[in-house]
Amino acid sequence: MATITKIERPTGAVYKARIRKAGRGQISQTFKFRSDAEKWARKEEAAVERDDSGLTTQGQRHTLADAIDRYLTERLPELAPGTREIYTAHLEHWRSKLGHLKLSELHPGKIAVIRDELRAAGRQPSSCNRYLAALAAVLTRCVKHWHWLQLNPVSQVAKLKEDNARKRFLSEGELQALLAACRDSASPDLLLLVLLAISTGARRGELLALRWMDVDWDKATLQLRTDNETDTKGGVRVLPIAGAVLPLLKARKEARAEKVARLRDDRLIFPSRVSPKQPVEIRNAFAKAVERAGLGDFHFHDLRHSAASFLAMSGASLREIGEVLGHRCTQTTRRYAHLAESHTHSKVREMADRLLGQGQVEPS
């Protein structure tokens, strides 16, 4: 029940309205006119009644900013370092644009407007989709873990069509030139990172998130984890360490053990010089190596494409390539189809020539 008290002040009388919430203290507000105090009291009493009867949903209680704050506190620390950096930047953008909205007000149309603003500002379709993915991760937690929403509104927002036609693969000659440039690099991390990328097809973020406990020395394998909740690439996969790379990895651990009093298994394999809890930054070192090798337009992610192309040309099937790269959608692996088909066609011709005898079948 609301109570309204008249308070005399030097500047004139004011009216203070109070509403007690059972077990939750009280709320109050002061007004110049009694009629305003009564109006506010009626509105708040109705809200309290709805709340007590369960008619106020969690989506009406919490804003998008509340959800982002909770995600950054609870979930973000569990993600890979590279993912944390990207998600933090993307989620701060969503906070600045829509953070004031109640979750119940976060309609797909409002999300699509921000997506289109990003595109109009010059962001590539793939970048706009990554912004959507970050928001979707937060709202997925709201649906599945916190029960603040019944439906993720991002699921009703169309992703922009991406140009996935980029097929920049290294030739064997280009690979040797790049490795030579990495050996000459001032970065003590670059050569091993590039060797792991080209021999496993792992993503940059996956490699930088590796810890010593992810290495099985007896089986010579790496355990890679991908933790993006909204991405089909999530999960764990085990990849072999190439024989030429394993000694370098062992030497790295021995060198690290000499510098660190107790090298724990949960330490990063490629830590930053600034903080051992953060991965090393290798973008500049890699860009300089690419320039010295004369490769032109070549990105670190293209090492992943190159690894797949070498697998295809070595006879691996599309299914096998997809398993190595962690693809769950076969369509994603189709970009390497022409390479696998070329190898298959070559093997078919070799088989036919061997069975039939090349040049021995006379035309009728």
C-alpha positions, -999 to +999 in steps of 0.1 A: +000+000+000+013+034-009+017+063+016+020+099+007+035+123+031+035+161+029+069+176+037+073+213+044+105+228+030+119+264+029+112+264-008+076+251-004+057+219+004+065+186-015+049+152-014+068+120-009+053+088-021+064+055-005+057+019-016+067-010+005+077-043-012+071-074+008+106-087+019+123-062-004+123-029+015+106+002-001+108+026-030+100+063-028+100+094-049+093+131-041+070+153-062+060+190-061+023+182-065+002+156-046-015+145-078+018+136-094+027+116-063-006+097-064-002+090-101+033+076-096+022+055-066-006+039-086+017+030-115+044+015-092+018-004-071+005-020-104+041-029-113+047-044-079+015-064-082+025-077-116+059-086-103+046-105-073+021-124-094+048-134-119+035-113-148+067-094-151+091-115-172+128-117-168+131-100-202+113-070-188+135-069-157+169-070-175+184-048-202+208-059-229+236-041-209+228-063-179+232-094-201+264-082-217+279-074-182+270-109-169+284-125-201+317-106-198+320-116-161+309-153-163+315-166-198+342-144-215+371-156-192+365-191-204+370-183-241+402-184-261+423-152-258+417-142-294+380-147-290+379-126-258+395-096-275+371-097-305+340-103-284+348-075-260+351-050-288+319-062-306+298-063-274+308-028-264+295-017-297+261-034-291+261-019-256+265+016-270+237+011-295+211-011-278+223-016-242+195+006-228+168-016-241+150-042-220+156-077-234+118-079-241+123-048-264+152-063-283+133-070-315+150-085-347+143-053-366+163-032-342+193-056-344+191-055-382+193-017-382+226-019-364+238-046-388+230-024-417+247+006-401+279-014-398+277-023-434+271+013-445+301+024-424+323+002-446+324-031-427+326-062-448+297-087-447+319-112-428+327-086-402+290-076-398+282-113-393+309-116-366+292-087-347+259-106-349+277-138-337+290-120-306+255-107-298+240-141-304+264-157-280+252-134-252+215-140-260+221-177-262+232-176-226+200-156-218+179-184-233+197-216-223+215-207-191+199-177-174+163-181-187+159-144-193+145-150-228+125-176-245+139-169-280+171-155-293+161-126-316+194-128-335+181-161-350+155-141-368+181-117-383+195-126-417+232-128-420+248-109-449+261-130-478+298-134-475+323-137-503+339-170-494+355-174-528+390-164-515+413-193-525+448-181-518+469-212-516+507-214-512+527-232-539+555-253-526+580-227-537+561-199-519+560-220-488+597-224-488+602-187-493+578-179-464+596-204-441+630-189-449+616-154-441+602-168-408+636-182-399+651-148-404+624-131-383+632-113-350+602-131-335+611-163-317+575-176-321+568-170-358+585-200-374+570-226-351+535-210-353+536-211-391+549-246-392+521-257-369+495-238-390+507-253-423+510-288-409+477-290-390+454-265-407+446-250-373+433-214-369+456-187-355+434-184-324+435-221-318+472-222-319+477-191-297+453-207-271+474-239-269+487-249-235+514-274-227+487-298-213+472-299-249+503-317-261+504-355-260+541-362-263+537-400-265+512-399-294+527-367-309+493-350-311+477-316-303+443-312-287+426-281-302+396-265-286+372-241-302+347-224-278+325-201-299+290-209-288+273-196-319+297-212-344+294-247-359+332-250-355+329-256-317+343-287-300+376-305-296+397-322-322+430-340-321+456-334-348+490-350-353+523-331-349+545-334-379+578-352-374+597-322-385+578-299-360+579-321-329+616-315-321+611-277-324+582-279-300+602-300-275+631-276-277+607-247-270+594-264-238+630-271-227+640-235-233+609-222-214+616-246-185+650-231-181+635-196-178+606-204-156+611-219-122+581-242-126+566-245-160+530-255-153+510-275-179+483-249-179+508-222-192+504-210-228+528-224-253+530-189-270+528-164-242+531-127-245+563-111-233+541-086-213+519-111-195+522-150-195+484-151-193+480-134-227+491-149-261+519-134-281+510-108-308+525-120-342+505-100-367+533-075-375+560-102-375+540-123-399+532-093-422+569-085-424+578-122-433+551-122-460+566-090-475+602-104-474+589-136-490+573-116-518+539-132-514+517-101-519+482-105-507+486-133-481+470-136-447+477-160-418+444-177-423+455-186-458+480-210-442+448-230-433+437-230-469+471-240-480+472-269-455+439-281-469+452-278-505+483-298-498+461-325-481+438-325-512+467-328-536+482-356-514+450-377-519+429-368-488+392-369-494+369-340-487+356-357-456+391-362-443+400-326-450+368-315-432+377-335-402+412-320-400+399-285-404+370-290-380+343-283-405+308-296-396+293-283-428+305-302-459+297-272-481+325-253-463+350-280-475+337-279-511+361-251-520+389-277-521+368-301-543+387-292-575+420-301-559+408-334-546+391-342-579+423-335-598+442-360-576+413-385-580+413-381-618+450-387-619+447-419-599+419-431-621+440-425-652+470-443-636+448-473-627+432-474-662+466-472-679+480-500-658+450-523-663+445-516-700+480-510-710+486-474-723+485-473-761+478-510-765+440-508-771+435-503-808+405-483-821+379-504-838 
